[in-house]
Amino acid sequence: MEKIAKISLLLALSLGLSSCSWPRWITGSDDFGTALVAGEGVVVHFFTSDNAFDTGVRLRSSNQYALDITILSLWIDSMIDKNETGEAVDERGFADNQMPFEWTSILKRSRDHRWFELMMFQPNCVSDSLRGVTDLNVDEASGSYNFVAACDGKLTLFVNDSYGFYGNNVGFANISLSRVN
């Protein structure tokens, strides 16, 4: 009976730490931020250990944006630094089978996306705006990720990980965000 209690406690703790798996529980500031005019861009410095990186940029509904990512240091989740093809982890993350236990995929903030995938959302319309870079269109000529803002609101970034485990993440990137139209 004691073993069942311990397992139940572990399961409850795991689900609590992964509470961001349900979009309505994703945290972030929904204050206004600074809107970009057509053709304007900003560069932000993103660390993979930040569970809700505030870009300070206000997106406008239905406007098109481009995202360019320059990884400046290795991206590592605990000890995982390679994806399933043996390449260094990048903004596209890695598959569930790279984790020591595949069942841990239930703990990801977004179960529909890859581990360590760069994610974005706008706090005032989370369910409509939650996307990973693998959901975005890629401009073959420039390599930019293109997307249309789901609503008016500030853009927040994070890598897809278990909510309580961002402290073991390593990695840094410059992310350029520009408004296309």
KEZABA-455376 format. One line per 5 residues: their letters; for each residue x, y, z of N, C-alpha, C, O, CB. Coordinates in pm, 1 decimal. Last residue first. Glycine has a CB too. Example, Ala and Ser with C-alpha at 12.3 -4.5 7.8 and 13.67 -1.06 7.14 Angstrom:
<nodes>
SA) 1285.0/-225.0/708.0/1367.0/-106.0/714.0/1290.0/3.0/787.0/1340.9/113.8/803.9/1408.4/-59.8/572.5  1319.0/-569.0/780.0/1230.0/-450.0/780.0/1320.0/-330.0/780.0/1423.6/-331.9/846.5/1130.8/-447.3/904.6
</nodes>
This chain:
<nodes>
NVRSL) 440.7/4252.5/-4345.0/343.3/4344.5/-4406.9/276.3/4431.6/-4303.9/192.0/4514.3/-4338.5/237.6/4267.0/-4484.1  653.0/4156.3/-4179.6/663.9/4151.3/-4325.2/567.7/4249.5/-4390.9/606.6/4322.2/-4482.3/637.0/4009.6/-4375.8  837.7/4232.5/-3900.1/703.3/4236.1/-3957.7/717.6/4246.5/-4108.9/786.3/4335.1/-4159.7/618.9/4355.8/-3900.2  1074.3/4011.9/-3747.3/1041.4/4128.9/-3829.3/899.6/4116.7/-3882.7/848.9/4007.2/-3907.0/1141.6/4144.6/-3945.9  1306.8/3902.3/-3520.2/1164.8/3902.6/-3551.7/1135.8/4027.9/-3632.4/1169.4/4138.4/-3589.8/1077.1/3896.5/-3422.5
SINAF) 1573.4/3700.2/-3451.3/1533.2/3821.1/-3522.1/1386.9/3806.4/-3561.4/1348.5/3710.0/-3627.6/1623.2/3846.6/-3647.5  1739.1/3581.1/-3183.1/1619.3/3560.6/-3263.4/1577.6/3694.7/-3320.4/1550.1/3789.8/-3247.1/1504.3/3496.5/-3179.7  2022.3/3419.4/-3083.1/1969.0/3549.0/-3123.1/1851.3/3520.1/-3214.2/1862.7/3444.1/-3310.4/2078.0/3639.1/-3194.4  2041.1/3181.3/-2816.1/2023.2/3214.7/-2957.9/1984.4/3360.8/-2971.8/1921.4/3418.4/-2883.0/1916.1/3124.0/-3023.4  2161.9/2924.2/-2605.8/2143.4/3066.7/-2629.3/2127.3/3088.3/-2778.9/2192.3/3021.4/-2859.2/2262.8/3149.8/-2572.9
GVNNG) 2160.8/2673.9/-2348.6/2150.9/2717.9/-2487.3/2113.8/2863.3/-2498.3/2044.4/2918.9/-2413.2/2050.7/2634.9/-2561.2  2039.7/2427.2/-2132.7/2154.0/2508.7/-2172.6/2130.0/2550.5/-2316.7/2083.7/2470.3/-2397.9/2290.6/2430.9/-2156.5  1836.8/2328.6/-1857.6/1851.0/2360.9/-1999.7/1970.9/2451.2/-2022.4/2000.0/2540.0/-1942.2/1723.6/2427.8/-2052.9  1771.0/2283.6/-1598.9/1877.1/2199.0/-1654.5/1898.5/2223.4/-1804.2/1969.9/2147.8/-1870.0/1844.2/2052.1/-1630.8  1559.6/2455.3/-1541.0/1690.1/2482.5/-1480.4/1803.0/2398.3/-1536.4/1919.5/2435.9/-1523.7/1682.4/2461.1/-1333.7
YFGYS) 1321.7/2361.3/-1634.4/1395.9/2454.1/-1720.7/1535.5/2483.1/-1667.3/1621.2/2530.8/-1741.8/1319.0/2584.6/-1735.6  1128.3/2188.5/-1518.4/1264.1/2142.3/-1546.2/1343.1/2233.1/-1640.3/1424.2/2183.9/-1718.7/1258.4/2005.3/-1604.3  854.1/2225.6/-1481.9/942.4/2239.4/-1366.2/1089.0/2209.7/-1392.3/1167.9/2205.8/-1297.9/895.4/2151.1/-1259.2  739.5/2173.8/-1740.0/736.2/2306.1/-1678.2/836.1/2322.8/-1563.8/897.4/2429.0/-1552.6/598.0/2334.1/-1627.6  928.7/2007.6/-1982.5/841.3/1994.8/-1865.5/852.7/2122.8/-1785.2/962.5/2174.5/-1764.7/878.9/1869.6/-1778.2
DNVFL) 940.4/2187.5/-2295.5/1001.2/2104.4/-2192.6/897.1/2083.9/-2083.6/787.2/2138.6/-2092.7/1132.4/2169.3/-2135.4  994.3/2368.3/-2566.4/896.3/2272.3/-2516.1/964.7/2172.5/-2422.8/1037.9/2084.2/-2467.5/826.5/2198.3/-2633.3  1114.7/2694.2/-2496.9/1136.1/2563.0/-2558.2/1040.8/2465.1/-2490.7/1010.7/2478.1/-2372.1/1286.2/2515.8/-2544.4  936.9/3002.4/-2565.3/994.1/2904.1/-2473.5/1029.9/2779.7/-2553.4/981.3/2761.2/-2665.0/894.9/2869.8/-2357.2  814.1/3342.6/-2594.6/883.0/3224.8/-2647.7/926.1/3131.4/-2535.0/949.2/3175.8/-2422.5/1005.1/3266.9/-2731.1
TLKGD) 551.7/3569.5/-2671.5/631.0/3502.2/-2568.7/688.2/3374.2/-2629.4/620.6/3305.4/-2705.9/544.7/3471.0/-2440.8  434.9/3874.8/-2793.0/487.2/3742.8/-2827.0/576.8/3691.6/-2714.7/666.7/3762.0/-2668.8/565.0/3747.5/-2960.2  134.8/4054.6/-2709.4/279.0/4034.6/-2699.4/318.0/3890.4/-2729.4/245.5/3796.6/-2696.4/328.0/4073.7/-2561.0  -132.9/4112.1/-2946.3/-74.7/4080.6/-2816.6/72.7/4050.8/-2824.7/127.8/4025.3/-2931.8/-145.4/3964.7/-2755.5  -402.2/4028.4/-3148.7/-318.4/4138.0/-3100.6/-262.5/4097.2/-2965.4/-337.4/4052.2/-2878.6/-398.9/4272.7/-3090.8
CAAVF) -365.9/3698.9/-3299.6/-441.9/3804.3/-3233.7/-347.7/3920.3/-3203.4/-227.6/3911.7/-3229.1/-510.2/3751.9/-3103.4  -203.8/3542.5/-3458.8/-339.1/3495.2/-3430.6/-427.7/3604.5/-3371.0/-549.4/3603.3/-3389.3/-333.8/3376.8/-3336.2  9.7/3645.3/-3721.3/-30.1/3658.9/-3580.9/-176.6/3619.6/-3563.1/-262.5/3658.4/-3642.3/-7.1/3803.6/-3531.4  153.5/3416.0/-3937.8/56.5/3524.1/-3926.1/10.3/3526.8/-3780.9/-24.1/3423.1/-3724.1/-64.9/3505.1/-4025.4  496.2/3340.5/-4023.3/368.5/3312.0/-3958.5/281.8/3436.8/-3958.9/330.4/3548.2/-3977.9/389.8/3261.5/-3814.3
NYSGS) 797.8/3182.5/-4127.8/694.6/3283.8/-4148.4/565.2/3241.7/-4080.2/529.0/3124.0/-4079.1/670.8/3307.7/-4298.6  1138.4/3154.7/-4079.6/1009.9/3096.1/-4043.9/906.5/3207.4/-4055.2/925.1/3315.1/-3998.6/1012.2/3032.6/-3898.8  1389.1/3182.5/-4335.0/1306.3/3241.2/-4229.2/1181.7/3157.0/-4204.8/1126.8/3096.3/-4296.8/1266.4/3385.1/-4265.5  1539.4/3109.0/-4547.0/1545.7/3021.8/-4430.3/1463.0/3073.3/-4313.6/1465.7/3015.1/-4205.2/1688.3/3004.9/-4387.1  1531.2/3241.6/-4788.7/1594.4/3309.4/-4674.7/1616.2/3218.4/-4554.3/1700.8/3246.4/-4469.4/1510.6/3427.0/-4632.9
AEDVN) 1422.7/3050.0/-4968.9/1531.4/3140.1/-5009.8/1605.9/3198.0/-4890.2/1728.9/3203.2/-4889.6/1476.4/3253.4/-5095.3  1215.3/2916.4/-4835.3/1331.7/2840.8/-4882.7/1449.6/2931.6/-4916.8/1564.7/2893.5/-4895.7/1294.0/2758.2/-5004.7  1055.7/2995.1/-4552.2/1091.4/3056.3/-4679.7/1220.6/2990.8/-4726.6/1324.9/3008.2/-4663.5/1107.3/3212.7/-4667.1  842.0/2775.2/-4393.7/981.6/2816.2/-4407.4/1001.9/2873.8/-4547.0/969.6/2809.9/-4647.2/1078.7/2696.4/-4381.8  564.2/2804.1/-4175.0/614.7/2792.7/-4311.8/758.5/2841.7/-4314.9/793.2/2938.3/-4246.9/526.3/2873.4/-4411.8
LDTVG) 536.7/2626.9/-3858.9/548.0/2747.3/-3941.3/596.9/2715.1/-4081.9/661.9/2613.1/-4105.2/642.1/2847.3/-3875.5  550.2/2409.5/-3699.5/417.8/2442.9/-3753.2/425.5/2555.8/-3855.5/330.5/2577.7/-3930.6/323.1/2482.0/-3639.9  803.5/2405.6/-3601.0/772.5/2305.4/-3703.4/632.9/2324.5/-3762.3/599.9/2263.0/-3863.8/784.5/2165.7/-3644.8  796.0/2596.5/-3401.0/854.6/2635.2/-3529.8/825.8/2531.7/-3638.6/823.7/2566.2/-3756.8/1005.8/2654.3/-3515.2  464.1/2577.2/-3254.9/606.2/2547.3/-3256.9/663.0/2585.6/-3392.4/588.1/2605.1/-3488.2/632.3/2398.0/-3226.4
RLSDS) 213.7/2778.9/-3097.3/271.0/2712.2/-3214.6/417.2/2682.1/-3189.9/485.1/2751.6/-3114.4/254.8/2798.7/-3341.3  -65.6/2929.2/-2975.4/40.3/2835.6/-2936.9/87.6/2757.0/-3058.9/12.2/2678.7/-3116.7/-9.4/2739.0/-2826.2  -285.5/3086.7/-3045.7/-152.2/3130.6/-3087.4/-39.7/3033.5/-3054.1/72.6/3053.3/-3100.4/-122.2/3261.4/-3024.8  -524.1/2989.0/-2947.7/-514.6/3018.0/-3091.2/-371.9/3043.1/-3136.8/-340.1/3023.2/-3254.0/-599.6/3137.6/-3125.2  -471.3/2962.2/-2675.1/-513.9/2843.7/-2750.8/-506.1/2866.0/-2901.5/-483.6/2770.7/-2976.1/-656.0/2805.1/-2712.3
VCNPQ) -392.8/3231.9/-2598.3/-301.7/3117.4/-2594.4/-346.8/3003.1/-2684.5/-266.9/2952.2/-2763.0/-288.2/3067.3/-2452.7  -431.5/3515.0/-2610.3/-506.0/3421.4/-2697.0/-425.8/3292.2/-2710.8/-394.8/3248.9/-2821.8/-534.1/3484.6/-2838.7  -272.2/3653.9/-2435.3/-414.1/3687.9/-2436.0/-495.9/3604.3/-2534.9/-617.6/3621.0/-2542.8/-430.6/3833.9/-2468.3  -6.2/3556.9/-2472.7/-81.4/3525.1/-2350.9/-230.6/3556.3/-2355.4/-308.4/3491.2/-2285.7/-22.3/3598.0/-2238.0  88.2/3396.3/-2757.3/49.6/3528.7/-2710.2/-42.5/3505.4/-2590.7/-146.4/3440.9/-2605.0/-21.1/3614.9/-2824.3
FMMLE) 376.0/3187.5/-2824.8/235.3/3210.6/-2796.4/216.0/3355.5/-2755.8/311.0/3427.4/-2724.6/184.3/3115.3/-2685.9  603.2/2938.5/-2945.9/561.1/3077.0/-2929.1/412.0/3083.0/-2899.0/333.8/2997.6/-2940.6/594.0/3159.6/-3054.7  890.9/2725.7/-2911.7/747.1/2749.3/-2912.4/719.8/2898.0/-2898.1/801.8/2973.4/-2845.6/677.5/2670.2/-2799.6  1132.7/2513.4/-3027.2/1105.1/2653.1/-2995.8/956.5/2678.6/-3016.9/903.0/2656.1/-3125.4/1191.5/2749.2/-3083.4  1149.7/2192.9/-2877.7/1113.6/2273.0/-2994.8/1086.7/2415.9/-2949.6/1024.8/2437.6/-2845.4/989.0/2213.4/-3068.2
FWRHD) 1193.7/2025.1/-2666.6/1290.2/2133.2/-2687.4/1263.8/2214.1/-2814.2/1347.2/2295.5/-2853.8/1429.3/2076.4/-2692.9  1008.3/1763.6/-2813.7/1085.3/1810.7/-2698.7/1180.1/1921.5/-2745.3/1239.7/1911.2/-2852.5/1164.9/1693.1/-2631.8  748.7/1863.8/-3045.8/869.6/1790.6/-3010.6/931.6/1847.0/-2882.6/910.1/1963.1/-2847.8/971.0/1795.9/-3126.1  391.8/1877.2/-2978.2/517.0/1924.9/-3036.9/635.1/1845.3/-2982.7/622.3/1769.7/-2886.4/536.3/2075.0/-3008.7  172.6/1805.2/-2839.0/163.3/1795.9/-2984.9/292.2/1836.7/-3054.8/300.7/1831.2/-3177.5/49.9/1881.9/-3034.7
RSRKL) 206.4/1865.3/-2577.8/223.9/1724.7/-2615.6/220.2/1704.5/-2766.5/259.8/1599.2/-2816.4/116.7/1639.6/-2550.4  362.4/2118.2/-2439.1/275.0/2093.8/-2553.5/301.0/1951.5/-2601.4/406.0/1922.3/-2658.6/299.4/2198.5/-2668.8  508.3/2054.4/-2208.4/410.0/2162.5/-2204.6/312.9/2152.7/-2321.6/193.4/2176.6/-2304.7/480.1/2298.3/-2205.9  543.7/1706.2/-2131.0/577.5/1822.8/-2213.4/468.8/1928.8/-2202.0/350.9/1896.4/-2187.7/597.0/1781.8/-2361.2  462.7/1478.5/-2002.4/498.9/1592.2/-1918.3/534.2/1717.6/-1998.2/552.8/1824.4/-1939.9/614.8/1554.9/-1830.4
ISTWE) 431.2/1274.7/-2175.9/307.7/1330.1/-2118.8/336.4/1454.0/-2035.0/243.9/1527.3/-2000.0/236.3/1224.8/-2033.3  687.3/1190.5/-2225.9/628.3/1285.1/-2321.5/496.6/1342.9/-2269.8/454.4/1449.3/-2315.1/605.4/1216.4/-2456.4  770.5/992.9/-2060.1/781.2/1129.7/-2008.1/721.9/1232.2/-2103.6/707.3/1348.9/-2067.2/926.4/1164.0/-1980.6  767.3/757.6/-2196.0/643.9/795.6/-2129.0/650.2/937.6/-2074.6/546.3/997.1/-2045.8/613.8/698.9/-2016.7  1030.6/714.1/-2277.5/938.2/778.1/-2371.6/808.6/823.3/-2305.2/745.5/917.8/-2352.6/906.3/683.2/-2485.0
FPMQN) 1308.5/785.4/-2094.5/1182.4/711.7/-2087.6/1081.7/783.1/-2176.2/1050.5/899.9/-2153.1/1129.9/700.5/-1940.0  1520.4/943.0/-2186.5/1549.3/814.5/-2121.7/1425.6/724.4/-2112.6/1436.5/602.1/-2121.8/1605.3/838.5/-1982.1  1447.2/1073.0/-2516.1/1436.9/1081.5/-2370.5/1467.2/944.4/-2309.7/1443.0/841.6/-2372.9/1295.3/1131.1/-2327.4  1433.1/1012.5/-2777.4/1563.4/1056.9/-2727.7/1565.0/1067.6/-2574.8/1671.3/1070.9/-2512.9/1600.1/1191.9/-2789.9  1173.2/963.5/-2847.9/1259.2/847.4/-2823.6/1400.4/885.2/-2779.5/1479.7/796.8/-2747.2/1267.0/763.1/-2948.1
DAFGR) 1055.6/1210.8/-2905.2/1032.5/1150.1/-2773.8/1130.0/1037.0/-2744.0/1166.4/1015.8/-2628.3/890.6/1098.0/-2765.1  1292.4/1414.5/-3095.0/1180.7/1320.9/-3080.8/1173.7/1261.8/-2939.9/1271.8/1262.4/-2865.5/1193.0/1208.6/-3183.6  1379.8/1764.9/-3054.0/1411.5/1623.8/-3076.1/1290.2/1537.0/-3044.5/1197.4/1580.3/-2976.2/1532.2/1580.8/-2990.1  1403.0/2096.4/-3203.9/1397.2/2002.4/-3092.8/1435.0/1860.5/-3129.8/1511.4/1837.2/-3223.5/1261.4/2002.6/-3035.2  1421.7/2304.2/-3376.7/1320.7/2202.7/-3407.9/1313.3/2093.6/-3301.8/1226.1/2007.0/-3308.9/1350.0/2140.3/-3542.9
EDVAE) 1638.8/2455.1/-3300.3/1505.9/2506.4/-3269.2/1394.3/2407.3/-3299.9/1282.1/2425.5/-3252.8/1481.9/2633.2/-3345.1  1854.0/2172.8/-3226.3/1832.3/2310.4/-3270.0/1688.9/2349.4/-3237.1/1624.2/2284.3/-3155.1/1861.2/2326.7/-3422.7  2102.2/1945.2/-3132.2/1966.6/1993.8/-3109.1/1959.9/2139.7/-3153.6/2048.4/2219.5/-3122.8/1925.4/1978.8/-2958.4  2313.5/1807.7/-3384.9/2297.8/1892.0/-3266.0/2152.9/1938.7/-3254.7/2088.6/1968.1/-3355.4/2394.0/2014.0/-3271.6  2224.3/1479.8/-3511.1/2264.0/1619.5/-3528.7/2243.9/1695.4/-3398.2/2167.1/1653.1/-3311.8/2183.5/1685.9/-3643.1
GTENK) 2118.9/1228.1/-3491.2/2257.1/1246.9/-3448.7/2310.1/1387.8/-3467.5/2427.9/1413.6/-3442.8/2344.0/1153.1/-3522.2  1855.2/1205.6/-3535.4/1942.2/1177.2/-3650.9/2089.2/1199.3/-3618.4/2174.7/1190.6/-3706.5/1902.6/1264.7/-3769.6  1732.7/1283.0/-3298.6/1723.1/1142.3/-3337.3/1808.4/1106.4/-3459.2/1831.9/988.1/-3484.3/1579.6/1107.9/-3365.3  1973.4/1522.4/-3168.8/1838.5/1477.7/-3202.6/1842.6/1332.7/-3251.0/1947.0/1268.0/-3244.0/1775.7/1569.5/-3310.7  2181.1/1586.1/-2884.6/2165.6/1539.3/-3023.0/2020.1/1498.8/-3046.2/1952.8/1448.1/-2956.5/2261.7/1419.4/-3052.9
DIMSD) 2197.2/1636.6/-2619.8/2247.7/1741.3/-2709.1/2238.7/1702.9/-2856.6/2283.2/1777.9/-2943.4/2391.3/1773.5/-2674.2  2087.2/1575.9/-2307.7/2053.0/1546.1/-2447.2/2096.7/1662.4/-2535.6/2041.4/1772.1/-2528.0/1900.1/1519.3/-2463.1  2109.0/1623.8/-2044.5/2228.5/1568.6/-2109.8/2204.1/1539.4/-2257.6/2291.0/1484.1/-2325.1/2273.0/1440.8/-2038.9  1914.9/1885.1/-2027.4/1981.0/1798.4/-1930.7/2109.6/1746.0/-1992.8/2210.1/1817.1/-1993.9/1888.0/1681.1/-1887.0  1923.1/1976.4/-2340.6/1820.0/1949.9/-2240.8/1875.5/1844.3/-2146.9/1882.5/1726.7/-2182.6/1684.5/1903.1/-2307.1
IWLSL) 2104.7/2218.3/-2511.8/2111.3/2091.5/-2439.6/1997.5/2085.3/-2338.1/1978.3/2178.0/-2259.4/2249.0/2074.7/-2369.2  2241.4/2376.1/-2778.5/2116.5/2362.7/-2705.6/2117.1/2223.4/-2643.9/2128.6/2123.2/-2714.4/1990.8/2385.2/-2798.9  2547.6/2555.9/-2798.8/2475.2/2429.0/-2805.5/2346.6/2436.0/-2724.1/2343.1/2493.9/-2615.6/2563.5/2313.7/-2755.3  2507.8/2896.9/-2908.6/2571.9/2795.5/-2824.7/2489.0/2668.4/-2834.5/2372.6/2673.0/-2874.2/2585.3/2843.5/-2675.2  2370.1/3038.0/-3098.6/2505.1/3083.5/-3065.1/2579.2/2989.4/-2971.2/2700.8/3000.7/-2955.8/2498.5/3219.6/-3003.2
ITIDL) 2154.5/3021.7/-3366.6/2195.2/2953.1/-3243.8/2342.1/2984.9/-3218.0/2427.7/2962.1/-3303.5/2172.0/2798.0/-3254.2  1941.4/3237.2/-3492.3/2085.1/3211.7/-3499.0/2126.7/3150.8/-3366.3/2133.4/3220.4/-3264.9/2166.3/3342.9/-3529.8  1647.1/3253.8/-3670.6/1710.1/3204.0/-3548.2/1857.0/3176.5/-3574.7/1892.7/3102.8/-3666.6/1639.0/3076.1/-3496.9  1389.9/3466.7/-3767.0/1519.9/3409.8/-3804.1/1593.3/3374.7/-3676.2/1601.1/3455.9/-3584.0/1604.0/3509.4/-3892.1  1063.9/3507.0/-3864.9/1147.2/3472.7/-3750.1/1275.3/3408.8/-3803.0/1270.4/3309.0/-3874.9/1072.0/3376.5/-3650.9
AYQNS) 825.4/3737.9/-3980.6/933.5/3644.1/-4012.7/1021.4/3628.6/-3889.5/1049.3/3725.6/-3818.9/1017.6/3693.2/-4135.8  468.6/3787.5/-4009.1/597.9/3808.8/-3943.9/697.0/3702.8/-3990.0/659.0/3593.7/-4032.3/583.1/3805.8/-3789.8  170.1/3952.8/-4107.2/267.6/3846.1/-4130.6/402.0/3885.8/-4071.5/444.6/4000.8/-4081.6/281.6/3816.0/-4282.1  -132.3/4020.7/-3927.4/-8.3/4065.9/-3990.7/87.7/3948.8/-4002.9/87.3/3857.5/-3920.4/56.6/4181.5/-3910.2  -348.9/3919.7/-3783.5/-349.6/3905.8/-3929.4/-227.3/3962.7/-3999.7/-218.9/3953.8/-4122.2/-470.2/3971.4/-3983.8
SRLRV) -289.2/4127.8/-3504.4/-368.5/4022.4/-3565.8/-365.7/4032.8/-3717.9/-378.7/4141.6/-3773.9/-512.2/4028.2/-3515.4  35.8/4216.1/-3422.4/-96.0/4263.2/-3465.5/-166.6/4150.9/-3541.0/-109.2/4087.9/-3629.9/-83.9/4390.9/-3554.7  243.9/4177.0/-3134.9/202.0/4135.5/-3268.4/62.9/4190.2/-3296.5/-17.6/4208.1/-3205.1/204.2/3981.0/-3282.0  480.6/4346.7/-2956.3/336.0/4328.1/-2971.0/306.4/4292.3/-3115.8/339.4/4367.3/-3207.7/257.3/4456.4/-2928.0  763.8/4240.9/-2787.6/707.2/4278.3/-2917.5/558.6/4246.1/-2919.9/516.5/4134.4/-2890.0/780.3/4205.3/-3033.0
GTDFA) 888.9/4139.4/-2570.3/860.3/4282.5/-2567.7/796.4/4332.3/-2696.3/776.6/4452.7/-2713.0/986.6/4359.2/-2541.7  937.9/3873.2/-2535.4/1011.2/3941.4/-2642.6/993.6/4092.2/-2637.8/1074.2/4165.8/-2694.8/966.2/3889.7/-2777.4  976.7/3689.3/-2257.4/899.3/3803.4/-2304.4/980.6/3878.5/-2409.8/1081.5/3940.8/-2376.8/861.0/3897.5/-2186.3  982.9/3352.9/-2213.7/1065.8/3466.0/-2255.0/979.2/3573.9/-2319.5/916.7/3551.5/-2423.2/1176.3/3420.0/-2352.6  928.1/3138.0/-2007.9/831.5/3230.7/-2067.7/906.1/3358.5/-2105.1/894.2/3460.2/-2036.8/712.0/3261.3/-1969.2
NDSTF) 1140.4/2989.6/-1915.3/1015.6/2918.5/-1944.7/905.4/3007.6/-2001.3/799.5/2957.4/-2038.9/965.7/2852.2/-1820.4  1470.7/2984.9/-2002.8/1360.6/3076.8/-1971.9/1228.9/3011.0/-2011.8/1208.0/2980.1/-2129.1/1378.8/3214.0/-2045.5  1670.3/2826.5/-2097.7/1631.7/2805.7/-1957.5/1515.9/2896.1/-1915.5/1467.4/2884.7/-1802.9/1751.4/2830.3/-1866.2  1742.0/2910.4/-2347.7/1651.4/2795.7/-2338.8/1606.1/2767.4/-2195.5/1511.9/2690.9/-2175.2/1718.8/2672.6/-2395.9  1735.5/3256.7/-2412.2/1800.2/3147.3/-2339.1/1699.2/3034.0/-2322.8/1583.6/3058.5/-2288.1/1853.8/3195.5/-2199.2
FHVVV) 1767.0/3502.2/-2662.0/1684.2/3397.7/-2602.3/1770.1/3290.2/-2536.3/1864.9/3239.3/-2596.1/1593.6/3334.7/-2708.1  1755.0/3823.7/-2740.5/1852.8/3725.5/-2694.0/1779.0/3622.3/-2609.3/1734.1/3652.0/-2498.6/1969.0/3793.8/-2612.3  1620.4/3967.9/-3038.9/1611.6/3938.3/-2896.0/1710.2/3826.9/-2863.9/1744.4/3746.0/-2950.1/1466.2/3897.9/-2854.9  1597.5/4224.3/-3267.4/1671.7/4103.4/-3232.1/1661.0/4086.7/-3081.6/1688.9/4179.5/-3005.8/1822.1/4111.0/-3278.6  1339.3/4343.6/-3486.8/1415.3/4350.5/-3361.8/1491.1/4218.9/-3345.4/1453.7/4116.3/-3402.2/1320.8/4377.4/-3238.3
GEGAV) 1224.5/4538.5/-3771.4/1259.7/4416.3/-3700.8/1333.8/4444.1/-3571.8/1384.7/4554.0/-3550.1/1343.0/4327.9/-3788.9  1000.7/4662.4/-4023.2/1081.4/4681.9/-3902.3/1109.2/4547.4/-3835.5/1028.1/4455.0/-3842.3/1010.0/4777.6/-3803.3  823.4/4610.1/-4228.1/965.2/4620.0/-4260.7/1056.7/4635.7/-4140.8/1178.5/4623.6/-4154.6/986.5/4733.5/-4351.8  559.2/4776.3/-4070.1/600.4/4692.3/-4182.9/746.7/4717.5/-4216.6/788.8/4832.2/-4231.9/511.6/4718.8/-4306.4  633.3/4819.4/-3719.7/573.0/4864.5/-3844.8/626.1/4775.5/-3956.7/726.9/4707.0/-3939.3/604.4/5016.3/-3872.8
LATGF) 559.7/4647.8/-3415.7/652.3/4673.5/-3525.9/574.0/4726.0/-3645.7/461.6/4682.5/-3670.7/731.4/4544.9/-3563.9  474.6/4748.2/-3083.5/435.8/4697.3/-3215.0/541.7/4734.6/-3318.1/605.0/4839.7/-3308.6/297.5/4752.6/-3256.9  574.2/4650.4/-2768.6/597.7/4746.8/-2875.1/564.4/4683.8/-3009.2/618.6/4579.2/-3044.9/743.5/4796.5/-2873.2  337.8/4568.3/-2503.1/460.3/4551.4/-2580.6/469.3/4656.2/-2690.0/381.2/4741.3/-2702.4/466.9/4411.0/-2641.0  96.5/4527.9/-2333.7/95.1/4561.7/-2475.0/222.8/4532.6/-2552.7/214.7/4475.7/-2661.5/64.4/4702.4/-2488.5
DDSGT) 61.8/4230.7/-2128.0/66.3/4374.8/-2147.8/98.3/4402.5/-2294.3/124.5/4309.4/-2370.6/171.3/4441.5/-2053.7  45.1/3966.5/-2055.5/-34.8/4007.5/-2170.6/-37.8/4159.7/-2184.2/-130.0/4213.6/-2245.5/-177.5/3952.8/-2158.4  302.5/3744.3/-1968.7/247.3/3877.9/-1953.1/165.8/3913.6/-2076.5/211.2/3893.7/-2189.2/359.4/3981.6/-1929.6  231.4/3405.1/-1882.4/302.7/3506.4/-1958.8/233.2/3639.1/-1939.3/117.4/3644.2/-1897.7/310.2/3469.4/-2109.0  163.4/3053.0/-1865.9/174.0/3186.5/-1810.0/251.1/3278.8/-1901.9/326.6/3234.3/-1988.3/239.9/3181.6/-1674.3
IWRPW) -77.5/2819.8/-1943.5/51.6/2875.8/-1981.4/56.1/3019.6/-1933.5/-35.9/3097.8/-1957.7/75.1/2866.9/-2135.5  -324.8/2718.4/-1899.6/-240.0/2735.8/-1782.7/-103.1/2790.9/-1817.4/-19.7/2807.2/-1728.4/-224.9/2605.4/-1710.9  -447.8/2674.8/-2138.8/-503.4/2781.4/-2055.6/-418.1/2808.0/-1931.6/-436.8/2909.9/-1865.1/-645.3/2745.9/-2013.7  -306.9/2449.5/-2250.7/-277.2/2586.7/-2290.8/-332.9/2694.2/-2199.3/-268.9/2798.2/-2183.7/-328.4/2609.4/-2426.2  -167.6/2207.1/-2059.5/-297.6/2258.0/-2096.8/-281.6/2406.2/-2125.0/-246.7/2482.4/-2034.8/-403.9/2231.6/-1985.9
SCSSL) 88.2/2181.4/-1984.7/45.5/2100.6/-2097.9/-92.7/2142.9/-2145.3/-130.0/2116.7/-2259.6/45.9/1952.3/-2061.0  154.3/2311.1/-1757.2/146.6/2391.8/-1877.9/108.5/2309.8/-1999.3/97.6/2365.2/-2108.7/277.6/2460.6/-1902.3  191.9/2122.9/-1561.6/59.8/2183.3/-1575.6/45.7/2269.4/-1699.4/-66.3/2297.7/-1742.0/29.0/2265.2/-1455.3  397.3/1964.9/-1482.5/373.9/1977.4/-1626.5/241.2/2046.1/-1655.2/184.5/2028.6/-1763.0/376.7/1839.9/-1693.0  387.4/1957.2/-1212.2/500.8/2025.9/-1274.4/479.9/2046.9/-1423.3/538.7/2137.2/-1482.9/628.7/1947.6/-1251.5
GLSLA) 154.6/1801.7/-1184.7/158.8/1939.7/-1137.0/270.3/2019.0/-1201.0/251.3/2134.3/-1239.7/174.5/1942.6/-987.6  239.0/1557.8/-1285.2/133.2/1630.2/-1354.7/128.8/1776.1/-1311.3/102.1/1864.3/-1392.9/-1.9/1563.9/-1329.5  434.3/1499.3/-1089.1/470.3/1510.2/-1231.2/365.7/1588.5/-1308.5/399.5/1675.9/-1388.3/487.3/1371.1/-1293.1  275.9/1484.2/-856.6/382.5/1583.4/-866.9/421.4/1606.2/-1012.6/439.6/1720.5/-1054.7/505.0/1539.3/-785.6  114.2/1264.0/-923.0/53.5/1394.6/-896.7/156.5/1506.3/-908.8/127.2/1611.7/-965.2/-10.4/1396.9/-757.4
LLLSI) 313.9/1064.9/-944.5/230.6/1098.6/-1059.3/167.1/1236.3/-1041.4/166.2/1316.6/-1134.7/122.1/992.2/-1080.0  410.6/1063.2/-681.0/500.9/1093.6/-791.8/422.1/1135.3/-915.5/459.6/1230.6/-983.8/589.9/972.4/-823.8  178.4/981.5/-545.0/238.7/1111.0/-515.4/330.7/1154.7/-628.5/328.9/1271.3/-668.0/316.1/1105.2/-383.3  146.9/725.5/-654.8/42.2/826.3/-672.5/96.3/966.2/-648.2/64.1/1059.2/-722.1/-75.2/798.8/-578.5  380.0/604.4/-560.3/359.4/617.5/-704.7/254.0/724.0/-733.6/269.7/803.6/-826.1/317.3/482.1/-766.2
KAIKE) 326.7/614.4/-284.8/444.0/683.0/-340.2/429.0/705.2/-490.3/461.7/812.4/-541.3/571.4/602.6/-311.7  96.4/454.5/-269.8/90.9/594.1/-226.3/207.8/673.5/-284.0/190.1/787.3/-327.3/91.7/602.7/-72.7  201.1/210.8/-354.0/96.3/274.6/-433.7/85.9/422.1/-397.6/68.4/506.1/-485.9/-39.5/204.3/-412.2  373.5/159.2/-139.5/428.7/175.5/-274.4/327.7/246.2/-364.7/365.6/332.7/-443.7/467.8/38.2/-334.5  199.1/121.2/70.3/289.3/236.2/75.3/347.1/265.5/-62.9/367.5/381.3/-99.4/402.6/211.5/176.3
M) 82.2/-119.4/0.0/0.0/0.0/0.0/86.8/126.2/0.0/51.9/226.1/-63.0/-93.6/-0.4/120.9
</nodes>
